């Protein structure tokens, strides 16, 4: 049988509370009995004082003094004479059928009786010598303890124990119930969170409640969800690369053949027409060369490209990348701002650096859109490419340099990944930010 955690927590406390109730009841009963015995001892002390040698003559005045000391009522019953007592009616007869009290019962107040419509506990003490003045030497002394007084003394003795024990138990039960309910609620929320993780939702949840073991468990589950999300993304990238590798070979072969044919046609035209303006065709040749290079990158997206460092000029490579992008920008009405900087020698792979700058400018052109604005600059070993676009969507901003991550409807998400890989190969830092309403990419080369 499955027992809820709440009840497993409450069951021991309930048993403890039952024990507390039993102990409190026993203690309250013992305190009540002790209070009754103490009251009885006081009355017997007064009774013994007046009934044992040398004793005192029992007169009506002495009875009233005894009432003042003890709070009890007294009736003196003498054979052949009217009763004398301390009640409102001094001639009230004593209660009938009350047996004489034994001296060894000095812890008792006697049986309950009803005198004048009032409840009392009655002690009947026989008198065996002359203690009555004047009158015969025998008689009975009745000591009437008001039941209300006895009940008040008992309640006063038992009430603190009942209040403290009962209230303490109720408070403890309430605290345990509250803590148990809170714990079960937190564990229930954690159970729902783990079920969402099992369903593929790896979003972390806030850690509720105090910092305790359950909070540690929440943090561990959140960390596990984060790792699972990373594994899922890595698996998705690997799957994309696998699928891409299945059809990329044939596609790249066809595109490469087409690009090679176009290059041969342009080169033959230039050879046969020396008087023609060669610059537009040379730009076309460079673009075809980029197509071939991009196809190689596409085919080796999961492999590091070959690194062939040599002395080169950052300014010249950046200027070449801008010139390649200028026709596209003019066609789309994009303003391309660039002033050729002074030479900046660097050791690196010219092909990879060209791809780095070309991909950043192409990405800026896509982001700026028609009639947008792009600015390219080089200063102190820092290349900046900024655009007037709205910036990347929030869901891809943190993963912008990962392969196949893109916010463009027609993008494949390789341009910035290739740029990041080229920057890392040269020991440069590629970063981006939103500044002044523009998206700014920076490549910071080492001194």
Rosetta blueprint (number, residue, H / E / L):
1 X L
2 X L
3 X L
4 X L
5 X H
6 X H
7 X H
8 X H
9 X H
10 X H
11 X H
12 X H
13 X H
14 X H
15 X H
16 X H
17 X H
18 X H
19 X H
20 X H
21 X H
22 X H
23 X H
24 X H
25 X H
26 X H
27 X H
28 X H
29 X H
30 X H
31 X H
32 X H
33 X H
34 X H
35 X H
36 X H
37 X H
38 X H
39 X H
40 X H
41 X H
42 X H
43 X H
44 X H
45 X H
46 X H
47 X H
48 X H
49 X H
50 X H
51 X H
52 X L
53 X L
54 X L
55 X L
56 X L
57 X L
58 X E
59 X L
60 X H
61 X H
62 X H
63 X H
64 X H
65 X H
66 X H
67 X H
68 X H
69 X H
70 X H
71 X L
72 X L
73 X E
74 X E
75 X E
76 X E
77 X E
78 X L
79 X L
80 X L
81 X L
82 X L
83 X L
84 X E
85 X E
86 X L
87 X L
88 X L
89 X L
90 X L
91 X L
92 X L
93 X L
94 X L
95 X L
96 X L
97 X L
98 X L
99 X L
100 X L
101 X L
102 X L
103 X H
104 X H
105 X H
106 X L
107 X L
108 X L
109 X L
110 X L
111 X E
112 X E
113 X E
114 X E
115 X E
116 X L
117 X L
118 X E
119 X E
120 X E
121 X E
122 X E
123 X E
124 X E
125 X E
126 X E
127 X E
128 X L
129 X L
130 X L
131 X L
132 X E
133 X L
134 X L
135 X L
136 X L
137 X L
138 X L
139 X E
140 X E
141 X E
142 X E
143 X E
144 X E
145 X E
146 X E
147 X H
148 X H
149 X H
150 X H
151 X H
152 X H
153 X H
154 X H
155 X H
156 X H
157 X H
158 X H
159 X H
160 X H
161 X H
162 X H
163 X H
164 X H
165 X H
166 X H
167 X H
168 X H
169 X H
170 X H
171 X H
172 X H
173 X H
174 X H
175 X H
176 X H
177 X H
178 X H
179 X H
180 X H
181 X H
182 X H
183 X H
184 X H
185 X H
186 X H
187 X H
188 X H
189 X H
190 X H
191 X H
192 X H
193 X H
194 X H
195 X H
196 X H
197 X H
198 X H
199 X L
200 X L
201 X L
202 X L
203 X L
204 X L
205 X L
206 X L
207 X L
208 X L
209 X L
210 X L
211 X L
212 X L
213 X H
214 X H
215 X H
216 X H
217 X H
218 X H
219 X H
220 X H
221 X H
222 X H
223 X H
224 X H
225 X H
226 X H
227 X H
228 X H
229 X H
230 X H
231 X H
232 X H
233 X H
234 X H
235 X H
236 X H
237 X H
238 X H
239 X H
240 X H
241 X H
242 X H
243 X H
244 X H
245 X H
246 X H
247 X H
248 X H
249 X H
250 X H
251 X H
252 X H
253 X H
254 X H
255 X H
256 X H
257 X H
258 X H
259 X H
260 X H
261 X H
262 X H
263 X H
264 X H
265 X H
266 X H
267 X H
268 X H
269 X H
270 X H
271 X H
272 X H
273 X L
274 X L
275 X L
276 X L
277 X L
278 X L
279 X H
280 X H
281 X H
282 X H
283 X H
284 X H
285 X H
286 X H
287 X H
288 X H
289 X H
290 X H
291 X H
292 X H
293 X H
294 X H
295 X H
296 X H
297 X H
298 X H
299 X H
300 X L
301 X L
302 X L
303 X L
304 X L
305 X L
306 X L
307 X L
308 X L
309 X L
310 X E
311 X E
312 X E
313 X E
314 X H
315 X H
316 X H
317 X H
318 X H
319 X H
320 X H
321 X H
322 X H
323 X H
324 X H
325 X H
326 X H
327 X H
328 X H
329 X H
330 X H
331 X H
332 X H
333 X L
334 X L
335 X E
336 X E
337 X E
338 X E
339 X L
340 X L
341 X L
342 X L
343 X L
344 X L
345 X E
346 X E
347 X E
348 X E
349 X L
350 X H
351 X H
352 X H
353 X H
354 X H
355 X H
356 X H
357 X H
358 X H
359 X H
360 X H
361 X H
362 X H
363 X H
364 X H
365 X H
366 X H
367 X H
368 X H
369 X L
370 X L
371 X L
372 X L
373 X E
374 X E
375 X E
376 X E
377 X E
378 X E
379 X E
380 X L
381 X L
382 X E
383 X E
384 X E
385 X E
386 X E
387 X E
388 X L
389 X L
390 X L
391 X L
392 X L
393 X L
394 X H
395 X H
396 X H
397 X H
398 X L
399 X L
400 X L
401 X L
402 X L
403 X L
404 X L
405 X L
406 X L
407 X L
408 X L
409 X L
410 X L
411 X L
412 X L
413 X L
414 X L
415 X H
416 X H
417 X H
418 X H
419 X H
420 X H
421 X H
422 X H
423 X H
424 X H
425 X H
426 X L
427 X L
428 X L
429 X E
430 X E
431 X E
432 X E
433 X E
434 X E
435 X E
436 X L
437 X L
438 X E
439 X E
440 X E
441 X E
442 X E
443 X E
444 X E
445 X L
446 X L
447 X L
